[in-house]
């Protein structure tokens, strides 16, 4: 069927926001199994090849790189509520040259400052504006992939969906929806909005039995 071959980014992000759709996504991805998924992102086709072992964040990188743009100073973006770099956009975002850059490659200023605090370092606007590939990957790994315990999830598609949901809409609400749905399938999880070992184990149990 077509849905096993093409899942749009907008669908994957939208459905995860509500509890009933978390289950739908889990059912879809567990049935994909060993086949690949192709999706069109920004006019390009990204192919995911899934193999029967623990998830790997590196397989997600090409998708996010294509999906996320460059610098943004959009005044209507909710990312602005978490602060900005203090650097005017100028030619970096020609739509809003007099506004301040708050997002670079999908990483908002608030996420960047959280990352720097984790490293016990001071945020640096110049560093943020010139965000390196190495730092971008480390942010993805530390603040998103590791937060959903991605290395120990037994489904690459499910791990990717959880990371994308957290990246685009926040971890807490996504985990609550996930826990609620898993409980409807027989899990006995505390709805604490935390991605702990019990929630991870419930995901893996579902993947095994679906």
Secondary structure, DSSP 4 states (H G I P E B T S, - for coil): -GGGTB--HHHHHHHTTSHHHHHHHHHHHHHHTTS-EEEEETTEEEEE---SSS--THHHHHHHHHHS-SEE--TT-GGGGG---S-B-TTTTGGGTTSBP-EETTEEHHHHHHHHHHTT----HHHHHT--HHHHHHHHIIIIIGGGTGGG-S-HHHHHHHHHHHHHH-HHHHHHHHHHHHHHTT------S---HHHHHHHHHHHHH-
